Every structure is written in C-alpha cells, then in structure tokens.
Amino acid sequence: EGGGSIFSSFIAQKLVDRLLIFLAPKLLGGQALDWLPEINIRNIQEALELEKLEVRMLGGDILIEGELKK
C-alpha cells in the first residue's frame, strides 16, 4: 500500500479507471488522516464521481466498487 499521497496522485492524474473502497464501521473526526491529500476539492459541485457502482458487505465492512466518471 502506497498511502494516501500516491493513491490520490494517481486519481488526480487520471491514471485510475476503477476504485474499490473499503469502509469500516468506525468514525474519526478532528485531525483524522485525509485519504485523498492530493485531491484539493472542497465543494460538492467539483467532486469526483463514481459510476457503475456495486456495493456489498464483506464481514463487518462495506465495499464500494465503481468506475471514475470521465
């Protein structure tokens, strides 16, 4: 795993077609780590979107799989 900087750099440079995002049922706040530090989007109108979504449970986690909308 390369960490958030490498991961978000690939997304920012449009080198990613499909994402698999695992969500654990845990909440963080305050100064929690940003998992996309290289993506400086702060409003919903500019947000990157996923399409062709699949969502499923894996044990206690949620897997979201989709393609980055072009």
N, CA, C and O atoms as a MOPAC input file, in Angstrom:
PM7 MOZYME 1SCF
protein

 N      0.83400 1    -1.17600 1     0.00000 1
 C      0.00000 1     0.00000 1     0.00000 1
 C      0.87700 1     1.23700 1     0.00000 1
 O      1.77100 1     1.36200 1     0.83700 1
 N      0.63800 1     2.13700 1    -0.91200 1
 C      1.45800 1     3.32700 1    -1.04000 1
 C      1.01100 1     4.48900 1    -0.18300 1
 O      1.73800 1     5.47500 1    -0.06700 1
 N     -0.14300 1     4.40800 1     0.41200 1
 C     -0.61600 1     5.51300 1     1.23300 1
 C     -1.43400 1     6.51100 1     0.43700 1
 O     -1.53300 1     6.42500 1    -0.78700 1
 N     -2.02200 1     7.46400 1     1.15500 1
 C     -2.93900 1     8.42900 1     0.56900 1
 C     -2.32800 1     9.31300 1    -0.49600 1
 O     -3.00300 1     9.65000 1    -1.46900 1
 N     -1.06500 1     9.70200 1    -0.34300 1
 C     -0.44500 1    10.59900 1    -1.33100 1
 C     -0.31400 1     9.94200 1    -2.70100 1
 O     -0.66700 1    10.54100 1    -3.71700 1
 N      0.18800 1     8.72200 1    -2.72700 1
 C      0.33600 1     8.02100 1    -4.01200 1
 C     -1.02900 1     7.69200 1    -4.59500 1
 O     -1.26400 1     7.87700 1    -5.78900 1
 N     -1.92100 1     7.20700 1    -3.75300 1
 C     -3.27600 1     6.85500 1    -4.18600 1
 C     -3.96800 1     8.05900 1    -4.81000 1
 O     -4.50200 1     7.95800 1    -5.91500 1
 N     -3.96600 1     9.19500 1    -4.12200 1
 C     -4.66000 1    10.36600 1    -4.64800 1
 C     -3.93400 1    10.99100 1    -5.83500 1
 O     -4.57800 1    11.61300 1    -6.68000 1
 N     -2.61100 1    10.84600 1    -5.92500 1
 C     -1.87000 1    11.33400 1    -7.09600 1
 C     -2.30700 1    10.59900 1    -8.36000 1
 O     -2.45700 1    11.21300 1    -9.41700 1
 N     -2.51200 1     9.28500 1    -8.25400 1
 C     -2.98000 1     8.50900 1    -9.39700 1
 C     -4.35900 1     8.98600 1    -9.84000 1
 O     -4.61800 1     9.10400 1   -11.03800 1
 N     -5.24400 1     9.25900 1    -8.88600 1
 C     -6.58900 1     9.74100 1    -9.22000 1
 C     -6.50300 1    11.12700 1    -9.85500 1
 O     -7.15300 1    11.37200 1   -10.87100 1
 N     -5.71800 1    12.03600 1    -9.28100 1
 C     -5.59200 1    13.40300 1    -9.79100 1
 C     -5.04400 1    13.42900 1   -11.22000 1
 O     -5.42600 1    14.28500 1   -12.01800 1
 N     -4.14600 1    12.48400 1   -11.54300 1
 C     -3.55800 1    12.42900 1   -12.88200 1
 C     -4.37700 1    11.57000 1   -13.84100 1
 O     -3.95000 1    11.29700 1   -14.96300 1
 N     -5.56100 1    11.14700 1   -13.38700 1
 C     -6.47200 1    10.33500 1   -14.19900 1
 C     -5.82900 1     9.03900 1   -14.68500 1
 O     -6.03000 1     8.62000 1   -15.82500 1
 N     -5.05600 1     8.41300 1   -13.80400 1
 C     -4.43700 1     7.13000 1   -14.10500 1
 C     -5.23000 1     5.97100 1   -13.50300 1
 O     -4.76700 1     4.83000 1   -13.48800 1
 N     -6.42000 1     6.27400 1   -13.01300 1
 C     -7.27300 1     5.28000 1   -12.36600 1
 C     -8.58300 1     5.17700 1   -13.14100 1
 O     -9.19000 1     6.19100 1   -13.48500 1
 N     -9.01300 1     3.94700 1   -13.41100 1
 C    -10.29900 1     3.73000 1   -14.06600 1
 C    -11.34900 1     3.24000 1   -13.07400 1
 O    -12.50700 1     3.65200 1   -13.13200 1
 N    -10.93600 1     2.35400 1   -12.15900 1
 C    -11.87200 1     1.68900 1   -11.25800 1
 C    -11.33900 1     1.75500 1    -9.84100 1
 O    -10.14500 1     1.57300 1    -9.60400 1
 N    -12.23900 1     2.01700 1    -8.89700 1
 C    -11.86500 1     2.10300 1    -7.48200 1
 C    -12.60300 1     1.05000 1    -6.67500 1
 O    -13.77100 1     0.76000 1    -6.93600 1
 N    -11.92500 1     0.48600 1    -5.70100 1
 C    -12.53300 1    -0.36800 1    -4.69100 1
 C    -12.25500 1     0.30200 1    -3.36000 1
 O    -11.10200 1     0.42700 1    -2.94800 1
 N    -13.30300 1     0.73000 1    -2.69400 1
 C    -13.17600 1     1.48700 1    -1.44800 1
 C    -13.79100 1     0.66900 1    -0.32100 1
 O    -14.97000 1     0.32000 1    -0.37600 1
 N    -13.00800 1     0.36500 1     0.68500 1
 C    -13.49900 1    -0.36200 1     1.84100 1
 C    -13.80500 1     0.61900 1     2.96200 1
 O    -12.97500 1     1.46600 1     3.29500 1
 N    -14.99400 1     0.50700 1     3.54400 1
 C    -15.40000 1     1.34400 1     4.66700 1
 C    -15.59600 1     0.45900 1     5.88900 1
 O    -16.33100 1    -0.52700 1     5.84800 1
 N    -14.93500 1     0.82200 1     6.96300 1
 C    -15.12200 1     0.12000 1     8.23200 1
 C    -16.14800 1     0.89700 1     9.05500 1
 O    -16.25100 1     2.11700 1     8.92700 1
 N    -16.89600 1     0.20700 1     9.88600 1
 C    -17.89100 1     0.90300 1    10.70800 1
 C    -17.24400 1     1.61300 1    11.89600 1
 O    -17.53700 1     1.31100 1    13.05200 1
 N    -16.36000 1     2.56000 1    11.58800 1
 C    -15.64500 1     3.31900 1    12.61700 1
 C    -15.67100 1     4.79200 1    12.22200 1
 O    -15.53400 1     5.11600 1    11.04300 1
 N    -15.84100 1     5.67200 1    13.17600 1
 C    -15.91600 1     7.10600 1    12.90300 1
 C    -14.70400 1     7.81600 1    13.48700 1
 O    -14.32100 1     7.56600 1    14.63000 1
 N    -14.10200 1     8.70300 1    12.70000 1
 C    -12.98300 1     9.53600 1    13.13500 1
 C    -13.38500 1    10.98900 1    12.93800 1
 O    -14.27600 1    11.29100 1    12.14400 1
 N    -12.74300 1    11.86700 1    13.64300 1
 C    -13.03600 1    13.28700 1    13.47500 1
 C    -11.81500 1    14.11400 1    13.82200 1
 O    -10.72700 1    13.57400 1    14.02300 1
 N    -11.99200 1    15.40600 1    13.89000 1
 C    -10.88800 1    16.29300 1    14.26000 1
 C     -9.77400 1    16.26000 1    13.23900 1
 O     -9.98600 1    16.60300 1    12.07600 1
 N     -8.62000 1    15.86100 1    13.64700 1
 C     -7.43400 1    15.84700 1    12.78700 1
 C     -7.18800 1    14.46300 1    12.17300 1
 O     -6.03800 1    14.05500 1    12.01300 1
 N     -8.24800 1    13.74800 1    11.83500 1
 C     -8.12100 1    12.42200 1    11.22100 1
 C     -7.34100 1    12.53200 1     9.90800 1
 O     -7.35300 1    13.58200 1     9.26500 1
 N     -6.67400 1    11.46700 1     9.51400 1
 C     -5.90500 1    11.46000 1     8.27600 1
 C     -6.80200 1    11.59200 1     7.06200 1
 O     -7.86800 1    10.97900 1     6.99800 1
 N     -6.37300 1    12.38800 1     6.10400 1
 C     -7.07100 1    12.56600 1     4.84000 1
 C     -6.63400 1    11.44500 1     3.90300 1
 O     -5.43500 1    11.26200 1     3.69100 1
 N     -7.57000 1    10.69500 1     3.34200 1
 C     -7.17500 1     9.57900 1     2.47200 1
 C     -6.97300 1    10.00500 1     1.02300 1
 O     -6.54300 1     9.19800 1     0.19900 1
 N     -7.27700 1    11.26500 1     0.70000 1
 C     -7.01400 1    11.82500 1    -0.63400 1
 C     -6.32300 1    13.18400 1    -0.51700 1
 O     -6.88000 1    14.18600 1    -0.96300 1
 N     -5.12700 1    13.24400 1     0.07000 1
 C     -4.48600 1    14.53700 1     0.31200 1
 C     -4.10500 1    15.31200 1    -0.94800 1
 O     -3.95800 1    16.53300 1    -0.88400 1
 N     -3.94300 1    14.65000 1    -2.07600 1
 C     -3.54600 1    15.32700 1    -3.31300 1
 C     -4.74800 1    15.84200 1    -4.11600 1
 O     -4.57000 1    16.53400 1    -5.11900 1
 N     -5.95100 1    15.51100 1    -3.68600 1
 C     -7.16900 1    15.96200 1    -4.36100 1
 C     -7.71900 1    17.12700 1    -3.55400 1
 O     -8.29600 1    16.92700 1    -2.48500 1
 N     -7.54500 1    18.32500 1    -4.05300 1
 C     -7.94600 1    19.52100 1    -3.30500 1
 C     -9.31600 1    20.01700 1    -3.78200 1
 O     -9.43900 1    21.11300 1    -4.32800 1
 N    -10.32800 1    19.19700 1    -3.56700 1
 C    -11.70300 1    19.55100 1    -3.92900 1
 C    -12.45900 1    19.74900 1    -2.62900 1
 O    -12.50900 1    18.84300 1    -1.79700 1
 N    -13.04300 1    20.91000 1    -2.44500 1
 C    -13.70700 1    21.23800 1    -1.19000 1
 C    -15.18900 1    21.56200 1    -1.35000 1
 O    -15.83700 1    21.95800 1    -0.38100 1
 N    -15.74900 1    21.40000 1    -2.57800 1
 C    -17.18600 1    21.62800 1    -2.71800 1
 C    -17.80000 1    20.53000 1    -3.57400 1
 O    -17.13300 1    19.92700 1    -4.41500 1
 N    -19.06600 1    20.28900 1    -3.34600 1
 C    -19.75800 1    19.16600 1    -3.96700 1
 C    -19.88200 1    19.30800 1    -5.48300 1
 O    -19.96100 1    18.29800 1    -6.18100 1
 N    -19.90200 1    20.52900 1    -6.00900 1
 C    -20.03500 1    20.74000 1    -7.45000 1
 C    -18.80500 1    20.23700 1    -8.22000 1
 O    -18.92500 1    19.86700 1    -9.38800 1
 N    -17.64100 1    20.21800 1    -7.59200 1
 C    -16.41000 1    19.77700 1    -8.25400 1
 C    -16.02800 1    18.34200 1    -7.89100 1
 O    -14.99600 1    17.84400 1    -8.34200 1
 N    -16.83700 1    17.68600 1    -7.09500 1
 C    -16.49900 1    16.35500 1    -6.60400 1
 C    -16.31300 1    15.35400 1    -7.73400 1
 O    -17.01100 1    15.41200 1    -8.74600 1
 N    -15.37100 1    14.43800 1    -7.55900 1
 C    -15.19500 1    13.33700 1    -8.49200 1
 C    -16.33300 1    12.34800 1    -8.25400 1
 O    -16.73700 1    12.11700 1    -7.11500 1
 N    -16.83800 1    11.77400 1    -9.32600 1
 C    -17.97400 1    10.86900 1    -9.20600 1
 C    -17.61100 1     9.46500 1    -9.67100 1
 O    -16.77000 1     9.27600 1   -10.55000 1
 N    -18.26800 1     8.49300 1    -9.05700 1
 C    -18.14600 1     7.10000 1    -9.47400 1
 C    -19.43400 1     6.68800 1   -10.16500 1
 O    -20.51800 1     7.15300 1    -9.81200 1
 N    -19.30500 1     5.80900 1   -11.15800 1
 C    -20.47800 1     5.26400 1   -11.83800 1
 C    -20.33700 1     3.75000 1   -11.91600 1
 O    -19.29200 1     3.20200 1   -11.56500 1
 N    -21.37200 1     3.08400 1   -12.37000 1
 C    -21.40200 1     1.62000 1   -12.44100 1
 C    -21.06600 1     1.03000 1   -11.06700 1
 O    -20.18800 1     0.17700 1   -10.93400 1
 N    -21.78300 1     1.50500 1   -10.06400 1
 C    -21.49300 1     1.15200 1    -8.67300 1
 C    -21.97900 1    -0.23600 1    -8.29900 1
 O    -23.02600 1    -0.70500 1    -8.74600 1
 N    -21.17500 1    -0.87400 1    -7.45800 1
 C    -21.55500 1    -2.10700 1    -6.77900 1
 C    -21.23100 1    -1.89300 1    -5.30800 1
 O    -20.14600 1    -1.42400 1    -4.96800 1
 N    -22.16700 1    -2.23500 1    -4.44400 1
 C    -21.96100 1    -2.09300 1    -3.00500 1
 C    -22.28700 1    -3.43000 1    -2.36300 1
 O    -23.33600 1    -4.01300 1    -2.63600 1
 N    -21.39100 1    -3.92100 1    -1.51000 1
 C    -21.65500 1    -5.18800 1    -0.82200 1
 C    -20.97200 1    -5.21700 1     0.53300 1
 O    -20.01100 1    -4.49000 1     0.78200 1
 N    -21.47800 1    -6.05400 1     1.38300 1
 C    -20.91200 1    -6.25300 1     2.71500 1
 C    -19.86400 1    -7.35100 1     2.64600 1
 O    -20.07400 1    -8.38300 1     2.00800 1
 N    -18.75300 1    -7.12600 1     3.29400 1
 C    -17.70200 1    -8.13600 1     3.44600 1
 C    -17.39600 1    -8.22900 1     4.93100 1
 O    -16.66600 1    -7.39800 1     5.47200 1
 N    -17.94700 1    -9.22500 1     5.58500 1
 C    -17.82700 1    -9.28800 1     7.03800 1
 C    -18.53200 1    -8.07800 1     7.61600 1
 O    -19.70100 1    -7.83900 1     7.31300 1
 N    -17.83900 1    -7.31400 1     8.44200 1
 C    -18.40900 1    -6.11400 1     9.02400 1
 C    -18.10000 1    -4.85400 1     8.24200 1
 O    -18.47700 1    -3.76300 1     8.66800 1
 N    -17.42100 1    -4.97400 1     7.10600 1
 C    -17.02400 1    -3.81700 1     6.30300 1
 C    -17.92200 1    -3.67800 1     5.07700 1
 O    -18.62500 1    -4.61400 1     4.69400 1
 N    -17.88500 1    -2.49800 1     4.47500 1
 C    -18.64300 1    -2.22200 1     3.25400 1
 C    -17.64400 1    -2.00800 1     2.12400 1
 O    -16.68200 1    -1.25500 1     2.27300 1
 N    -17.87400 1    -2.67500 1     0.99200 1
 C    -17.05000 1    -2.48300 1    -0.19300 1
 C    -17.86800 1    -1.71200 1    -1.21900 1
 O    -18.96400 1    -2.12800 1    -1.59400 1
 N    -17.32300 1    -0.57900 1    -1.67200 1
 C    -17.92200 1     0.20700 1    -2.74600 1
 C    -16.97900 1     0.09300 1    -3.93900 1
 O    -15.79700 1     0.42600 1    -3.84400 1
 N    -17.51100 1    -0.37900 1    -5.05400 1
 C    -16.69600 1    -0.56600 1    -6.26000 1
 C    -17.34800 1     0.21700 1    -7.38400 1
 O    -18.56000 1     0.13300 1    -7.58300 1
 N    -16.55000 1     0.97700 1    -8.12000 1
 C    -17.10600 1     1.74300 1    -9.22700 1
 C    -16.02600 1     2.31900 1   -10.11900 1
 O    -14.84100 1     2.31200 1    -9.78700 1
 N    -16.46800 1     2.81400 1   -11.25500 1
 C    -15.55200 1     3.43600 1   -12.21600 1
 C    -15.56500 1     4.94100 1   -12.03500 1
 O    -16.60900 1     5.53800 1   -11.77500 1
 N    -14.40800 1     5.54300 1   -12.17300 1
 C    -14.29800 1     7.00100 1   -12.07700 1
 C    -14.96500 1     7.60600 1   -13.30500 1
 O    -14.58200 1     7.31000 1   -14.43700 1
 N    -15.96300 1     8.45200 1   -13.07700 1
 C    -16.69900 1     9.07200 1   -14.18300 1
 C    -15.78500 1    10.03800 1   -14.91700 1
 O    -15.07400 1    10.82700 1   -14.29500 1
 N    -15.80500 1     9.97300 1   -16.23100 1
 C    -14.90800 1    10.81000 1   -17.03700 1
 C    -15.54400 1    12.11600 1   -17.41100 1
 O    -14.92200 1    12.93500 1   -18.08800 1

